[in-house]
Amino acid sequence: MSESRNAILGKLRAGRDAHPLTPPVSDFAVLRNKRWDGAERLERIKRMMEAVHTEFLETTEADWPADVQAFLKAQGTRNLLFGPATEAGARLSAEWTADGPELIPYADRVETFKERLFDGIDAGITTTLGAIADTGSLIVWPTPEEPRLMSLVPHMHLALLRADALYDTFWQAMTENRWADGMPTNALLISGPSKTADIEQTLAYGVHGPKRLVVVIVR
């Protein structure tokens, strides 16, 4: 058996060496030329994401912590998971008032925090790297300060999106941010809340992640 195997492999290698393949030259012109202007870019992202049940909260740099708190109070949210070591998390903690939902810092190892994370958290807030107009997707870039569980486990995910961090295509986001120079263990592209359908095509939300995705657009 080993002789037959070696003979087959030898023929394959001989054919490869006799006719080496030249890899094709990649042409990204289609992606490079796909462009929208600033206002149209944001409207396209909103339109595509709202079509899959994403919600939007528009605010300003000065007001976003207060507006997030007011929104959650109106929703009857009991608590909010946040990353205290991030710039956004530090500001949220500093400006949060006592009458708002409880702020819960993600500061423990998941092994010691798992029970409350999966059973006692109503909402989580994370930053984003931006959004993509071509696909209507957020770019979530997990870090040790904002682990991916913050956006995947709570029933509601609030995502901070800076209005000046919008990209036309996934290719543009990768090249302009030099992703090839360093990637996290995973990067997430999120277009809407978690959903799935059974064999009868009955759509259900929140089976594999948040039931609600709220994009907080900060201008």
Secondary structure, DSSP 4 states (H G I P E B T S, - for coil): -HHHHHHHHHHHHHHHHHSPPPPPPP--HHHHT----HHHHHHHHHHHHHTTT-EEEEE-TTTHHHHHHHHHHHHT--EEEE-TTSHHHHHHHHH--TTSPEEEE--S-HHHHHHHHHHS--EEEEE-SEEETTTTEEEE---SSS-THHHHSSSEEEEEEETT-EES-HHHHHHHTTGGG---S--EEE-SS-EEE-TT--EEESSSS-SEEEEEEE-
